[in-house]
Amino acid sequence: MGNKSAQKAARASGRKQVRNISARSKVKTDLAKAEKLISGGDAKAKDAAAKAISTYDKAAGKKIMHANNAARHKSRLMKKLNKPAAPAKASKSEKAD
């Protein structure tokens, strides 16, 4: 391996990698929970979305993910949350009447 500064940088990089993996995993978990509640129409979906957004903000603040990447995911999550529930489609027999 290279000189001492390169060795130190490699050790630091390894420590950061371990820390970032757990943080990224938390972001993905919170997002999955929120999307599941949103698709299920659960009343707790708003709270779960707020938690996921907070997790994205923390990850972006710690430079674990790019700020624009976090903003894009938060925007998509809010779009899903605010999307009105689709009305039930009429069956073919109801249209014939």
C-alpha positions in Angstrom: 0.0 0.0 0.0 1.1 3.6 -0.4 2.4 6.1 2.2 1.0 6.7 5.7 -1.5 9.3 4.6 -3.0 6.9 2.0 -3.2 4.2 4.7 -5.0 6.6 7.1 -7.4 7.7 4.4 -8.2 4.1 3.6 -9.0 3.4 7.3 -11.1 6.5 7.5 -12.9 5.6 4.3 -13.7 2.1 5.8 -15.2 3.6 8.9 -17.3 6.1 7.0 -18.5 3.2 4.7 -19.8 1.2 7.6 -21.6 4.3 9.1 -23.1 5.2 5.7 -24.4 1.7 5.0 -26.6 1.8 8.1 -27.8 5.3 7.4 -28.7 4.4 3.8 -30.5 1.3 5.0 -32.6 3.4 7.5 -33.6 5.8 4.6 -34.7 2.8 2.5 -36.6 1.2 5.4 -38.5 4.4 6.3 -39.3 5.0 2.6 -40.6 1.5 2.2 -42.8 1.8 5.3 -44.2 5.1 4.2 -45.0 3.8 0.6 -46.7 0.7 2.0 -48.9 2.8 4.3 -49.7 5.2 1.5 -50.7 2.4 -0.9 -52.8 0.8 1.8 -54.6 4.1 2.5 -53.7 3.9 6.2 -54.3 7.0 8.4 -50.7 6.8 9.7 -49.3 7.3 6.2 -48.8 11.0 6.8 -46.7 10.4 10.0 -44.7 7.7 8.2 -44.0 10.1 5.3 -42.9 12.8 7.6 -40.5 10.4 9.3 -39.1 9.3 5.9 -38.6 13.0 4.8 -36.8 13.7 8.1 -34.5 10.7 7.5 -33.8 11.9 3.9 -33.0 15.4 5.3 -30.6 14.0 7.9 -28.9 11.8 5.3 -28.5 14.7 2.9 -27.2 16.9 5.7 -24.5 14.4 6.6 -23.5 14.1 2.9 -24.5 10.4 2.9 -26.6 11.1 -0.2 -26.7 14.1 -2.5 -29.1 16.8 -1.6 -30.8 16.8 -5.0 -31.2 13.0 -4.8 -32.9 13.4 -1.4 -35.1 16.2 -2.7 -36.2 14.2 -5.7 -37.2 11.2 -3.5 -39.0 13.4 -1.0 -40.9 15.1 -3.9 -42.0 11.7 -5.3 -43.1 10.5 -1.9 -45.2 13.6 -1.3 -46.7 13.3 -4.8 -47.9 9.8 -3.9 -49.2 10.9 -0.5 -51.2 13.8 -1.9 -52.5 11.9 -4.9 -56.3 11.6 -4.5 -57.6 8.1 -4.2 -58.8 6.8 -7.6 -62.5 6.1 -7.7 -63.6 2.6 -8.4 -64.0 1.9 -12.1 -67.4 0.9 -13.4 -67.7 -2.6 -14.6 -68.8 -3.4 -18.2 -72.3 -4.4 -17.1 -72.9 -1.0 -15.4 -71.8 0.9 -18.6 -74.3 -1.0 -20.7 -77.2 0.4 -18.8 
